[in-house]
Amino acid sequence: MIVDLGSSHADTYGQQEMTAYNVHYQTIGFHPLVAFDGLTGDFLQLNC
């Protein structure tokens, strides 16, 4: 199995828990780590 790891950014508004400032996007939000099967593209796991 080949595991393809990536990340994404989701803006948040208000006083949400587990958010942080992202210098690249210059906003506050979640920056979860996402895992996919590299052969089929199937979603495996999301880790915030």
N, C-alpha and C positions, 0 to 999 in steps of 0.2 A: 504494500500500500504506500502510496505517495501522499503525504499530508501537505497541503498548500495553506500556509498561514498568511493572514492579512489583517488589516485593521481598517476601521472606518471612524468617522466623526459624526456625532449627532448633537446638534445644538440643544441646549436646555434653557428654560426660562424660570425665574423664581428661585426658591431656596431648595433645590433638589439635592438629595443625598448622593454621595459617591461621584460628584462631578468635579472637574478641574479645569483650569484655564489652559487653553492650547495656544501656544505662541504662533504656530503656523497659520491657524485659522483665525486667530485673535478673537476667540469667543470662548464662553464657558460651555462645557458639555461632556458627554460620555465619549470615551475612546476605546471601544471594545476590541478584543482580539477574537478573530473569527477563523475557524478551521474548516477546510473543505477537502474532500477526497480528490487528489490531483488527477486521477484517471477518469472518474465519472462526473466530477463537479458537484457531487452530492454534499449537502451541508452536514457537517459533523457536530460542531459545538460552538457556542458563543460564550465568552468569558469577559465579564465587565470588571 
